[in-house]
Amino acid sequence: MKAWYGLAAGILILAAAPVSAEVYRHVDAQGNVTFSDEPIEGGEAIEVKPVTTITLPKPQVVQETRKLRAEVQREGAVYDSVSITYPKQDQAFHSGNGDIQFQVTSTPGLQPGHKYELTLDGQPVGQSESGNILVNNVFRGTHEARVHIIDENGVQVKTGPSVTFTVHRPSVLN
């Protein structure tokens, strides 16, 4: 029984090995170089690297993607701007517990089904339809916040400029 498993494993290993055809190179007396997949007398076998292949998406997938992008652009065009109004750019403040109440706004206001999404240092930290987003336990130091408007599918349709701010928090050492 063990021999059968060994034989089966050997067959699987051989089947998984890459298939490569031999290529032969031959130079004749006049210096002409010939390549062939059959051995040529006086020729040498050469190693050919595997061919890189690319699978293109189906045309219908490309069309659907283009339609979705166009729809997102139309939704984003509805908004003139979106921005963080608090904290202000380069503001530094003390926050004992690290809680920060962000205030965001857009012109015009949010469309039905849309939300504000806040990212802190590139990571999503909260969403709101009201324009107020509370983020708990923000560590001391300098951070970058950005607000996005997202649609009902979670797709970003408008992004505002980033705001950099610094949080001072007490520590056991200070």
Phi, psi and omega per residue, in radians:
M1 nan -0.703 3.138
K2 -1.104 -0.639 3.132
A3 -1.094 -0.678 3.138
W4 -1.114 -0.734 3.106
Y5 -1.103 -0.695 3.119
G6 -1.116 -0.733 3.109
L7 -1.115 -0.771 3.131
A8 -1.103 -0.727 3.127
A9 -1.120 -0.708 3.122
G10 -1.092 -0.726 3.116
I11 -1.115 -0.746 3.127
L12 -1.105 -0.699 3.136
I13 -1.123 -0.764 3.121
L14 -1.136 -0.649 -3.140
A15 -1.192 -0.550 -3.117
A16 -1.422 -0.288 -3.120
A17 -1.140 2.513 -3.131
P18 -1.130 2.460 3.118
V19 -1.567 2.184 3.131
S20 -2.381 2.390 3.105
A21 -1.616 2.558 3.100
E22 -1.335 2.488 3.056
V23 -2.176 2.370 -3.085
Y24 -2.049 2.493 3.139
R25 -2.080 2.345 -3.141
H26 -2.369 2.369 3.070
V27 -2.016 2.140 -3.126
D28 -1.487 -3.093 -3.061
A29 -1.095 -0.490 3.140
Q30 -1.527 -0.027 3.127
G31 1.594 0.088 3.098
N32 -1.281 2.327 -3.131
V33 -1.748 2.312 3.126
T34 -2.192 2.377 3.057
F35 -1.974 2.509 -3.122
S36 -2.645 2.788 3.040
D37 -1.666 0.053 3.074
E38 -2.052 2.487 -3.131
P39 -1.017 2.419 3.112
I40 -2.052 2.382 3.140
E41 -1.058 2.236 -3.118
G42 1.477 -0.007 3.136
G43 -1.577 2.949 3.127
E44 -2.190 2.554 3.076
A45 -1.338 2.364 3.100
I46 -2.119 2.671 3.140
E47 -1.609 2.231 3.132
V48 -1.936 2.277 3.130
K49 -1.221 2.645 3.130
P50 -1.072 2.597 -3.133
V51 -1.404 2.340 3.079
T52 -1.411 2.268 3.123
T53 -2.103 2.630 3.138
I54 -2.230 2.303 3.067
T55 -1.725 2.040 -3.122
L56 -1.441 2.580 3.099
P57 -1.189 2.735 3.120
K58 -1.192 2.565 -3.117
P59 -0.944 -0.650 -3.121
Q60 -1.152 -0.599 3.100
V61 -1.169 -0.714 3.117
V62 -1.097 -0.755 3.137
Q63 -1.125 -0.731 3.119
E64 -1.108 -0.712 3.115
T65 -1.111 -0.735 3.104
R66 -1.097 -0.707 3.117
K67 -1.105 -0.757 3.127
L68 -1.096 -0.754 3.116
R69 -1.093 -0.731 3.129
A70 -1.107 -0.701 3.119
E71 -1.121 -0.746 3.111
V72 -1.106 -0.712 3.107
Q73 -1.109 -0.691 3.107
R74 -1.124 -0.770 3.129
E75 -1.092 -0.753 3.138
G76 -1.158 -0.525 -3.131
A77 -1.213 -0.332 3.105
V78 -1.107 -0.537 -3.072
Y79 -1.705 2.271 3.046
D80 -1.358 -0.671 -3.110
S81 -2.777 2.793 2.973
V82 -2.539 2.380 -3.070
S83 -2.728 2.853 3.048
I84 -1.621 2.186 3.115
T85 -1.702 -0.357 3.033
Y86 -2.599 2.321 0.002
P87 -1.293 2.822 -3.138
K88 -1.404 2.831 3.103
Q89 -1.006 2.286 3.094
D90 1.113 0.311 3.100
Q91 -1.277 2.489 3.044
A92 -2.163 2.366 -3.123
F93 -2.671 2.833 3.099
H94 -1.621 2.402 3.070
S95 -2.492 1.789 -3.071
G96 -0.981 -0.809 -3.109
N97 -1.708 -0.066 3.115
G98 1.446 0.106 3.117
D99 -1.401 2.318 3.136
I100 -2.258 2.261 3.087
Q101 -1.681 1.790 3.127
F102 -1.428 2.499 3.060
Q103 -2.124 2.258 -3.110
V104 -2.258 2.733 3.134
T105 -2.599 2.803 3.067
S106 -2.480 2.737 3.070
T107 -2.174 2.091 -0.205
P108 -1.194 -3.128 3.113
G109 -1.091 3.025 -3.090
L110 -1.064 2.452 3.020
Q111 -1.371 2.739 3.105
P112 -0.986 2.348 3.135
G113 1.523 -0.152 -3.135
H114 -1.665 2.730 3.121
K115 -2.438 2.767 2.942
Y116 -1.509 2.410 3.030
E117 -2.175 2.256 -3.133
L118 -1.804 2.330 3.017
T119 -2.009 2.452 3.113
L120 -2.127 2.071 -3.082
D121 0.945 0.679 3.060
G122 1.500 -0.079 -3.109
Q123 -1.924 2.348 3.094
P124 -1.111 2.315 -3.109
V125 -2.197 -0.178 3.115
G126 3.125 2.776 3.097
Q127 -2.330 2.680 3.134
S128 -2.796 2.656 2.991
E129 -1.787 -0.196 -3.043
S130 -1.580 -0.382 -3.078
G131 1.737 -0.020 3.060
N132 -2.056 2.207 -3.133
I133 -2.284 2.043 3.122
L134 -1.605 2.208 3.078
V135 -2.036 2.162 -3.086
N136 -1.602 2.578 2.962
N137 0.978 0.864 3.058
V138 -1.312 2.199 -3.099
F139 -1.164 2.737 3.087
R140 -1.121 2.682 3.126
G141 2.121 -3.041 -3.108
T142 -1.657 2.366 -3.089
H143 -2.299 2.799 3.060
E144 -2.090 2.173 3.108
A145 -1.990 2.624 3.112
R146 -2.565 2.526 3.103
V147 -1.992 2.473 3.113
H148 -2.213 2.674 2.937
I149 -1.802 2.234 3.140
I150 -2.045 2.604 3.124
D151 -1.542 -3.053 -3.081
E152 -1.115 -0.293 3.108
N153 -1.667 0.016 -3.128
G154 1.460 0.192 -3.139
V155 -1.526 2.295 3.126
Q156 -1.241 2.176 3.133
V157 -1.898 -0.319 3.110
K158 -2.689 2.453 3.137
T159 -2.225 2.380 3.122
G160 -1.659 3.016 3.113
P161 -1.220 2.712 3.130
S162 -1.395 2.700 3.077
V163 -2.180 2.253 3.091
T164 -1.815 2.343 -3.135
F165 -2.560 2.848 -3.118
T166 -2.163 2.331 3.119
V167 -1.870 2.237 3.015
H168 -1.827 2.254 3.104
R169 -2.321 2.532 3.103
P170 -1.199 2.682 3.092
S171 -2.328 2.966 3.091
V172 -1.144 -0.399 3.138
L173 -1.429 -0.433 -3.086
N174 -1.967 nan nan
